[in-house]
Amino acid sequence: MDFNLSPEHLALQGKARDFVEQELFPHELECEENNGISRETHQKIIDATMAWGFNAPNHAKEDGGQGFSIFEQTLLNEELGKATGAIWDALWYPAYPMRFATPAQKAEYLIPTCQGLRRDAYAITEADAGSDPNQCQTRADKVEGGWKINGEKWFVTIGDIADYILVHAHVDGDPAKATVFFVDKDLPGVEVKRTPMYTHSFAFKHPEFIFNDVIVGEDKILGEVGQGFEMTKDWFVEARLGIAARCVRAAIRATEEANNFAANRIQFGQPVRDFQAIEFMLADMAVEIMAAKSMLYRLSWEIDQSVDRKRNHARASALKLHCSEMVNRVCDKAVQILGGRGYMREQPVERLWRDVRVDRIWEGTSEIQRVIIGGQIKKRGLDIYTDW
Ligand SMILES: Cc1cc2nc3c(=O)[nH]c(=O)nc-3n(C[C@H](O)[C@H](O)[C@H](O)COP(=O)(O)OP(=O)(O)OC[C@H]3O[C@@H](n4cnc5c(N)ncnc54)[C@H](O)[C@@H]3O)c2cc1C
């Protein structure tokens, strides 16, 4: 067994680290002070992403992406996770299900998105449909030459800068016909209802949208009628691994900051790290990261080798659950170690602490991950989590 990263993997890791420090870190305070980045900053990051060769890491080279393996995506995502304010989201991963697009849809949507010329948002959640997307009220009805979409979507991340939205709707209002549609944002009937504020400062916004008699062509269905959930399920594996990877490096950055502070902050005539209360917190943080990172690398490597979709899905839930809960514990301790300074927005640990809270909520809450894991243990046995 060889657990070492190959020279190619080390080179990718180093390049991703340099990218984040040189191209993303300089915009962190702008993002914090303005609750977002300007169009100009966004364009700068798009240009840098293209120049460094990190655009669309998850899509095939022939579609204009980088064709990264899952393990390579993990190495990149991990480094991205140390940037605060979700500036990492300026480096785009076009929605996974677009790999099932027709050649014409790829030419119109996927390829220009991979090239940084267009941007997608993905809208499933609604007022009454969160953890249970079967409750979606957004519907699509057949009309002459196309489809008419009506409904409302919440929390549409990047809805402010995306120029098209992948909308999850029920054909004829039937949950068995859950279907994804390409909806251009400038179509008549597409409106922003509200742009709420959230706990984190985020590079982009999460508006709510209304779709009022929006007409799209026959060719705007992604996949087939009724395939909406299947396509999203595969995407969850990629998305949950991405979250887990970002959580690991966010925890490392918070711990580095806390470790440096504890070494230099003198109270009662000694560095605070020499108080066992502080040293024990640092010890727990290091051990938490070591365990989570081992799990992340193992699973990312395994998924590249595995064709068992259900097992990948089951294990990705465990990883997302563990890493998102771990980073919240670690960032909370980092804030505590910095004392009052840890509560100042100018400090990365404070921003990380706010940023990572959502990782226990989006892409399936911690409770939903436990529901999946519990169900898998019942159906397939404990081995799915405990064998090696
Ligand atoms: C910042 C942000 C960005 C987002 N971006 C997007 C996006 O781009 N596109 C999109 O479609 N959605 C997006 N979401 C929505 C996100 O995926 C949902 O918030 C999430 O899935 C939870 O749904 P909910 O908020 O409706 O909570 P609910 O489903 O109403 O859950 C409420 C509580 O009940 C618990 N619960 C629910 N069901 C069960 C169960 N079976 N067993 C135990 N506990 C349960 C939940 O864990 C939670 O604690 C975003 C959310 C946020 C906060």
The ligand as a MOL file (V3000), in Angstrom:
LIG
                    3D

  0  0  0     0  0            999 V3000
M  V30 BEGIN CTAB
M  V30 COUNTS 53 58 0 0 0
M  V30 BEGIN ATOM
M  V30 1 C -26.8660 29.4660 1.3060 0
M  V30 2 C -27.7050 28.4130 0.6670 0
M  V30 3 C -27.5540 28.1440 -0.6830 0
M  V30 4 C -28.3450 27.1770 -1.3040 0
M  V30 5 N -28.2230 26.9810 -2.6580 0
M  V30 6 C -29.1370 26.1930 -3.2930 0
M  V30 7 C -29.1610 26.0960 -4.7250 0
M  V30 8 O -28.3080 26.6740 -5.4150 0
M  V30 9 N -30.1190 25.3660 -5.3100 0
M  V30 10 C -31.0600 24.7030 -4.5860 0
M  V30 11 O -31.9110 24.0350 -5.1780 0
M  V30 12 N -31.0710 24.7530 -3.2300 0
M  V30 13 C -30.1380 25.4790 -2.5750 0
M  V30 14 N -30.1420 25.5670 -1.2010 0
M  V30 15 C -31.1810 24.8720 -0.4560 0
M  V30 16 C -30.6590 23.7430 0.4200 0
M  V30 17 O -30.2960 22.6410 -0.3660 0
M  V30 18 C -31.7730 23.4230 1.4350 0
M  V30 19 O -31.8150 24.5140 2.3470 0
M  V30 20 C -31.5450 22.1320 2.1800 0
M  V30 21 O -31.6590 21.0200 1.3110 0
M  V30 22 C -32.5430 21.9410 3.3430 0
M  V30 23 O -33.8520 22.2100 2.9600 0
M  V30 24 P -34.7210 23.2440 3.8040 0
M  V30 25 O -33.9390 24.4660 4.0150 0
M  V30 26 O -36.0420 23.4050 3.1470 0
M  V30 27 O -34.9320 22.5640 5.2180 0
M  V30 28 P -36.1280 21.4880 5.6140 0
M  V30 29 O -36.1370 20.3780 4.6400 0
M  V30 30 O -37.3820 22.2630 5.8340 0
M  V30 31 O -35.5690 20.9730 6.9720 0
M  V30 32 C -35.8120 21.6120 8.2320 0
M  V30 33 C -35.1730 20.7570 9.3170 0
M  V30 34 O -35.7820 19.4520 9.3370 0
M  V30 35 C -34.8100 18.4470 9.1820 0
M  V30 36 N -35.3670 17.3370 8.4210 0
M  V30 37 C -36.0200 17.3690 7.2340 0
M  V30 38 N -36.3560 16.1310 6.8510 0
M  V30 39 C -35.8870 15.2910 7.7880 0
M  V30 40 C -35.8840 13.8660 7.9660 0
M  V30 41 N -36.4270 13.0440 7.0430 0
M  V30 42 N -35.3210 13.3500 9.0760 0
M  V30 43 C -34.7380 14.1620 9.9940 0
M  V30 44 N -34.6940 15.4980 9.8920 0
M  V30 45 C -35.2540 16.0570 8.8060 0
M  V30 46 C -33.6690 19.1330 8.4210 0
M  V30 47 O -32.4390 18.4520 8.6020 0
M  V30 48 C -33.6830 20.4970 9.0740 0
M  V30 49 O -33.0020 20.4490 10.2950 0
M  V30 50 C -29.3140 26.4710 -0.5490 0
M  V30 51 C -29.4380 26.7360 0.8150 0
M  V30 52 C -28.6640 27.6940 1.4210 0
M  V30 53 C -28.8450 27.9830 2.8930 0
M  V30 END ATOM
M  V30 BEGIN BOND
M  V30 1 1 1 2
M  V30 2 1 2 3
M  V30 3 2 2 52
M  V30 4 2 3 4
M  V30 5 1 4 5
M  V30 6 1 4 50
M  V30 7 2 5 6
M  V30 8 1 6 7
M  V30 9 1 6 13
M  V30 10 2 7 8
M  V30 11 1 7 9
M  V30 12 1 9 10
M  V30 13 2 10 11
M  V30 14 1 10 12
M  V30 15 2 12 13
M  V30 16 1 13 14
M  V30 17 1 14 15
M  V30 18 1 14 50
M  V30 19 1 15 16
M  V30 20 1 16 17
M  V30 21 1 16 18
M  V30 22 1 18 19
M  V30 23 1 18 20
M  V30 24 1 20 21
M  V30 25 1 20 22
M  V30 26 1 22 23
M  V30 27 1 23 24
M  V30 28 2 24 25
M  V30 29 1 24 26
M  V30 30 1 24 27
M  V30 31 1 27 28
M  V30 32 2 28 29
M  V30 33 1 28 30
M  V30 34 1 28 31
M  V30 35 1 31 32
M  V30 36 1 32 33
M  V30 37 1 33 34
M  V30 38 1 33 48
M  V30 39 1 34 35
M  V30 40 1 35 36
M  V30 41 1 35 46
M  V30 42 1 36 37
M  V30 43 1 36 45
M  V30 44 2 37 38
M  V30 45 1 38 39
M  V30 46 1 39 40
M  V30 47 2 39 45
M  V30 48 1 40 41
M  V30 49 2 40 42
M  V30 50 1 42 43
M  V30 51 2 43 44
M  V30 52 1 44 45
M  V30 53 1 46 47
M  V30 54 1 46 48
M  V30 55 1 48 49
M  V30 56 2 50 51
M  V30 57 1 51 52
M  V30 58 1 52 53
M  V30 END BOND
M  V30 END CTAB
M  END
